[in-house]
Amino acid sequence: MRQIVLDTETTGIDPAKGHRIIEIGCVELMERRLTGRNYHVYINPEREVEADAIPIHGITNEFLVDKPKFAEIADEFFAFIKGAELVIHNAAFDVGFMDAEFARLKPLRKTADHCGVVDSLAIARARHPGQKNSLDALCKRYGVDNSNRELHGALLDAEILADVYLLLTGGQTALSLDASAESGGGASGIRRLSPDREPLPVVRASVAECDAHKEFMSLLEKQAGKTVWGKLRSAE
């Protein structure tokens, strides 16, 4: 499965009031593994960034003046996310902005018509009811390093969210099993063994080892009572 962990930064909080996207950050997962493929762009929103938003993400109007407009990057952005499952923290916010941007262009595109959407905030709330489930809170809970996150940034937040999401949903983020096509392994990292391989040797316990085991079990039962091993032997 191809998943895109996605985050945006915006001029304000409400696309219905004309607020726009100013940054998009995406991280690709394939079969729950980071592929190293990212998508990142700053965007000229063709309007002012609200003063209250600048301290949050640190993106100023002056910085965005020479950046491409959404219409200029829409096709490449859409091509990167099309057909993938999007993983977004508080998905309604980002998808609402994406749909508002796509609605200004032709052909008309709606995110949910071309992508699946998974809300990691909803997953976190279901798993940790009554607790804080912001990205920073989840980083602390799952031991994800967010020490570089002094300001919100779309790509950095997407990278952090990718780690949090994999841990939140029971996956692992550090161990990568590299299975080549020659070994018969697939994307899951399982290495298939040849049916023609030599049988594994069976090594049986020696008489001395069996006697030592009986002595140990006898001592254990005197101290702790009947063991599961002893009950099984009695039933034989």
Steps between C-alpha positions, in 0.01 A plus 500: 500500500625848412441760769585869504547667837400859434500837675429856393559849633251775419437874517224449757254242627197528271507435124140626480637845589751487218797366690750308291769233520856633522696177554448130424714218636456133407686182598443175311446163667484177305377195692552703820862581417654837432613505138705821512270666245368834623308791352553850637408843370439854623214684330418864435145525640415819307389660826647603834593250768313582820723656766389242758610212272857616439631422853362145462674404176747785452410550132483867410335684212842615380626141482203391286514781241708308244352155568275324242123536520286195573381488139863454392564200726153345506565236232827373649353497849190314383715248311700430818196429718260346247394147588676502837358482850565835666596497869425840653477623859163675526425408140189716463713814530756414231254331264268801529782728387608263222146475365463879513821539297400234244154660470661814356640302208384288210455211474317494832665255742386389843752327725273218619413409139861410426655412838415315816526710815607380846474742792779420747340736753183291499708183547689659789179616670352151475816343640565764769159642601505799731868569439683763297548376145680785330802402292733625775310301765517184287872550443553508876274197554670288233856623546529669159771768485344836412778715642539680165134605501532855634252618235235314302631400157312283253782265399648466850153438645426239231827320578423502873141391439621207290694365801210568737246338267702179461538471877139601564374227270734232625775518239874533543701788364864409558547147371498456123513146363651509154370203305618473141300356216755221465429376852130485426417774750230750427441851624404360839862403567431126536781281363360184345703181548552265210300174523817320382708618796679249728283397799590667827686273745313385811715530811364300793584554867760262645425268791697729732299803384170316554608397853602859579161624377311248720705604801429868437124440454487295820666782693264755342189301598620472859525879516203610288264202481389304197627655174330496162776270377431260788124502435559415136731213588245365750230504233710293257 
